[in-house]
């Protein structure tokens, strides 16, 4: 019973990975749109896009860490 609950909890924790994937897509989609509107700011916008990617990816890694904690620690 406990093992089944752990698997369900870990599966629920990984739902955040789908949200992170959508967020990363939004970051780069917005970056492409912004560069298309103002190409002279491409370098600065690329730096902002990488920052947005890193922060969004950090959320995905936290979600994955929580899933592993649920599976192997508790």
Backbone as CSV, one residue per row, in Angstrom:
resi,resn,N_x,N_y,N_z,CA_x,CA_y,CA_z,C_x,C_y,C_z
1,UNK,0.834,-1.188,0.000,0.000,0.000,0.000,0.881,1.255,0.000
2,UNK,1.884,1.261,0.863,2.765,2.413,0.949,3.558,2.593,-0.345
3,UNK,3.982,1.491,-0.939,4.740,1.574,-2.191,3.887,2.170,-3.315
4,UNK,2.640,1.795,-3.369,1.738,2.352,-4.377,1.526,3.843,-4.178
5,UNK,1.391,4.266,-2.925,1.216,5.691,-2.634,2.473,6.479,-3.010
6,UNK,3.652,5.873,-2.785,4.891,6.545,-3.174,4.966,6.718,-4.683
7,UNK,4.552,5.712,-5.426,4.588,5.803,-6.882,3.598,6.849,-7.393
8,UNK,2.429,6.903,-6.798,1.451,7.917,-7.198,1.969,9.316,-6.871
9,UNK,2.564,9.489,-5.708,3.113,10.791,-5.316,4.249,11.230,-6.227
10,UNK,5.117,10.295,-6.581,6.231,10.632,-7.477,5.712,10.984,-8.874
11,UNK,4.696,10.270,-9.322,4.096,10.594,-10.616,3.447,11.962,-10.602
12,UNK,2.785,12.299,-9.514,2.166,13.618,-9.406,3.219,14.723,-9.347
13,UNK,4.353,14.437,-8.739,5.418,15.443,-8.647,6.049,15.713,-10.008
14,UNK,6.007,14.740,-10.902,6.619,14.947,-12.212,5.713,15.705,-13.180
15,UNK,4.474,15.996,-12.784,3.592,16.799,-13.632,4.189,18.191,-13.838
16,UNK,4.932,18.670,-12.871,5.566,19.988,-12.993,6.577,20.024,-14.134
17,UNK,7.098,18.882,-14.546,8.042,18.858,-15.662,7.363,19.275,-16.960
18,UNK,6.106,18.942,-17.115,5.382,19.377,-18.314,5.209,20.895,-18.311
19,UNK,4.929,21.454,-17.161,4.816,22.907,-17.055,6.131,23.601,-17.346
20,UNK,7.222,22.998,-16.905,8.537,23.576,-17.181,8.846,23.517,-18.678
21,UNK,8.445,22.447,-19.338,8.664,22.345,-20.779,7.884,23.428,-21.526
22,UNK,6.661,23.678,-21.099,5.864,24.739,-21.714,6.507,26.097,-21.445
23,UNK,7.028,26.290,-20.240,7.691,27.544,-19.890,8.934,27.790,-20.727
24,UNK,9.718,26.755,-20.959,10.917,26.899,-21.780,10.524,27.234,-23.223
25,UNK,9.482,26.606,-23.704,8.995,26.934,-25.039,8.551,28.383,-25.135
26,UNK,7.880,28.875,-24.106,7.457,30.273,-24.077,8.644,31.223,-24.063
27,UNK,9.671,30.892,-23.308,10.849,31.755,-23.214,11.491,31.926,-24.581
28,UNK,11.730,30.820,-25.279,12.409,30.920,-26.562,11.489,31.442,-27.661
29,UNK,10.202,31.159,-27.569,9.262,31.726,-28.525,9.222,33.248,-28.394
30,UNK,9.185,33.729,-27.172,9.197,35.174,-26.959,10.509,35.795,-27.407
31,UNK,11.590,35.068,-27.217,12.895,35.563,-27.658,12.934,35.712,-29.183
32,UNK,12.411,34.724,-29.891,12.390,34.793,-31.351,11.507,35.942,-31.826
33,UNK,10.368,36.123,-31.197,9.475,37.223,-31.578,10.139,38.579,-31.309
34,UNK,10.816,38.683,-30.180,11.455,39.951,-29.831,12.588,40.287,-30.787
35,UNK,13.387,39.305,-31.148,14.493,39.552,-32.078,13.942,39.875,-33.465
36,UNK,12.827,39.272,-33.831,12.228,39.586,-35.126,11.732,41.033,-35.158
37,UNK,11.284,41.546,-34.022,10.804,42.927,-33.977,11.947,43.937,-33.918
38,UNK,13.023,43.590,-33.198,14.129,44.529,-33.034,15.461,43.762,-33.094
39,UNK,15.986,43.521,-34.267,17.205,42.717,-34.401,18.443,43.337,-33.760
40,UNK,18.443,44.642,-33.546,19.633,45.265,-32.967,19.823,44.888,-31.495
41,UNK,18.795,44.390,-30.845,18.899,43.984,-29.435,19.094,42.477,-29.270
42,UNK,19.513,41.800,-30.320,19.587,40.334,-30.281,20.500,39.823,-29.175
43,UNK,21.668,40.444,-28.989,22.599,39.965,-27.952,22.011,40.115,-26.553
44,UNK,21.429,41.264,-26.276,20.858,41.499,-24.958,19.660,40.579,-24.712
45,UNK,18.825,40.398,-25.715,17.660,39.529,-25.554,18.067,38.075,-25.393
46,UNK,19.169,37.671,-26.045,19.637,36.295,-25.880,20.072,36.044,-24.438
47,UNK,20.714,37.030,-23.823,21.094,36.891,-22.413,19.878,36.742,-21.518
48,UNK,18.836,37.511,-21.802,17.601,37.383,-21.021,16.940,36.027,-21.256
49,UNK,17.012,35.534,-22.482,16.418,34.231,-22.788,17.148,33.117,-22.047
50,UNK,18.466,33.196,-21.983,19.227,32.170,-21.266,18.925,32.232,-19.768
51,UNK,18.770,33.433,-19.233,18.401,33.562,-17.825,17.026,32.960,-17.577
52,UNK,16.071,33.244,-18.447,14.736,32.661,-18.304,14.757,31.154,-18.422
53,UNK,15.577,30.646,-19.349,15.715,29.201,-19.484,16.285,28.577,-18.218
54,UNK,17.307,29.203,-17.660,17.950,28.647,-16.461,16.985,28.625,-15.277
55,UNK,16.227,29.687,-15.110,15.282,29.723,-13.989,14.152,28.720,-14.169
56,UNK,13.679,28.583,-15.390,12.617,27.609,-15.653,13.136,26.187,-15.496
57,UNK,14.338,25.943,-15.949,14.934,24.618,-15.809,15.190,24.280,-14.340
58,UNK,15.495,25.291,-13.533,15.687,25.047,-12.104,14.396,24.532,-11.466
59,UNK,13.268,25.073,-11.878,11.993,24.581,-11.366,11.792,23.116,-11.752
60,UNK,12.156,22.765,-12.988,12.030,21.376,-13.430,12.941,20.458,-12.615
61,UNK,14.143,20.917,-12.333,15.055,20.085,-11.537,14.575,19.928,-10.106
62,UNK,13.967,20.977,-9.552,13.393,20.852,-8.204,12.254,19.848,-8.198
63,UNK,11.418,19.861,-9.220,10.314,18.910,-9.303,10.843,17.480,-9.425
64,UNK,11.867,17.291,-10.243,12.456,15.964,-10.387,13.101,15.506,-9.085
65,UNK,13.749,16.436,-8.385,14.345,16.104,-7.089,13.272,15.670,-6.094
66,UNK,12.124,16.356,-6.106,11.048,15.983,-5.186,10.512,14.591,-5.513
67,UNK,10.414,14.282,-6.803,9.943,12.947,-7.186,10.907,11.872,-6.682
68,UNK,12.204,12.109,-6.832,13.179,11.137,-6.349,13.185,11.051,-4.826
69,UNK,12.996,12.170,-4.162,12.908,12.126,-2.699,11.719,11.297,-2.247
70,UNK,10.587,11.483,-2.909,9.402,10.705,-2.540,9.655,9.220,-2.762
71,UNK,10.316,8.887,-3.860,10.538,7.466,-4.171,11.560,6.801,-3.271
72,UNK,12.676,7.471,-3.015,13.788,6.777,-2.390,14.078,7.164,-0.940
73,UNK,13.484,8.228,-0.431,13.798,8.645,0.931,12.658,8.302,1.891
74,UNK,11.457,8.619,1.476,10.326,8.406,2.401,9.819,6.996,2.344
